[in-house]
């Protein structure tokens, strides 16, 4: 019998490049949580910063060629500000939606960062939110929200009018435990990263449970606190296996396909910084970036925190129209990009 540890791996994706750099202001990221990709290729990266460190909270706008278009929003509770930005997505008109776990609301901006509206009310009744995280639109511009502390998913119109709710606290089929990331497939089905239950669940557009993928663990096809999910047109499922410091790819039936650990190289922004700051560049050139370490704790977090190329807190996965996968790494303030195997950059 094939165990979860020795399932043959298929190479669906290969590493392409790294985007970003650690900065608390301006061009760069600071504890990024999610990335939304517009049809024109612009990327909107929601930066959460650290608790009690207000400068890093913002949305950074860039693209895969490392062009920088500026930032918008800031820390605070006024309209258009955030405390704990968690997720971002775009509707068919290119408007940017950002969820805030602390204020329990959704902020809507135009593509240039001008605030259009804010909606959301704290609570547990239908239409109210408690720590909203993942956001995803369907083809009709209905917005699905992972209502995390209410252990459910809610569906809204773009202006925040409640449509339906599904889920509920628990570990059974259709029940959820702190749902985090969410996406809608080409077939209209809703996929939820069921963080506390170490699995991904698939629902119909109206909330009927269709399937569950994964079990707790560190083997192939197993998860530990999955935080993000994406689905491509062929039905492959991409999961940010946050607690295991990796990304896993499953087929449409939940079978294991491939896992990614991280392959980061210097981003264009980081290379530019090191070329200007010569002493730091020279120190880096002398450093051993892949040291042999005898770990005292058998935990993926230990290895990821010491080896720079590996994912460290891969919190979100998103796909663009060309099939590139963007993995947002919160603890290393960057995005690793993977492309379909065999594709030319």
Steps between C-alpha positions, in 0.01 A plus 500: 500500500622851419534712814460873526879525525594347164243611245671558163534872432415665168673829418215733407676825593857625507657800670510822300593800717463690826330836545525753782726626775463572872406862559263663743408774254498556126631247248493167675298278733471467875332181620286465187186291541345470155540598136232587245589497130313723255432420135765756398760320713510746786536339841346633818683372808338548841765564768405431860818611681552399864274565795570849633712581193277725296732617222494181299122480447418578137419353160800483266433513125753339264521241222690186407768710329566674834354829382387700802182707479477629855301421813167592651319473834660509845456394860191622683127458546379782277341411164767368264737401783582158649611342825553138390454474123462134414395445139447684175324422174359677194160501338437498124521881490847503651394630839720387790338345810698466823381323816602620846488245780515762775225734382288217352437685177573504128652806332457561127745706290534585135808377312685818592437458873220752549248383759157421358314345792528316832255242629473237770368477853641298788282216625373147440163564337451450127694766314717588800869411516747386762863515384446472123800360317482338153318673213402367157264608224300270275427566132192704590693730736359346814754520782569199725652589837671260740332615822772349713393530862141423408629177336301555183503642150269782398405619153435867426430728208792734417340776710467276805141375481473158664403208273569172682704326766637148540729311733487505879745401771612137504709231333236318298432535128395859421605619848793735541764590756644848448477506119767721347571506125227458240470483122238436232581259218410538133203270564366735768587268788637653820819364658576584862828459691354347817789609720408341831394169342817463288313452174350671196126478444314538172146640486251580228419865434203476737697335781436128447795293620660311210835369624774526760871466420784425737557375852719633783870425466823570316481236227414556136138605473482581871477848649581693813301822523439574129454873445441552128358320197487558124354290216596508132287434193600134490383448857840480668486626859786707643518518880712723723587237762594771747582287804720269293684793333420380147254510212330184380327432169214251480302373204127559466427191710736603778787274398852625572689639201791716614637690798709816499737596781627830360784589263540874550771703333562873536221718370574791268424744784731320742780478241471874440514570873813289545672664202452840666574385856837350417602386847178304547540351154854387575395351834227304327738374234717348774210343689411131487132512407451123526686397817509144627312519829433231756143577602386410847131523412345300216287783369483650148494845660854453632645423159303772322607763750868421438514437122421815304376341177226301676149623562454649843133554576355442151165656574334546159499345153361672190500419127518740208350448155826344373504231769773660711463428871577783746590387852486782754745443786418705805814443706743569215308792355503372142312312230642194328369441148472158338415438134362199314780247450671548168365851444738777401510805726 
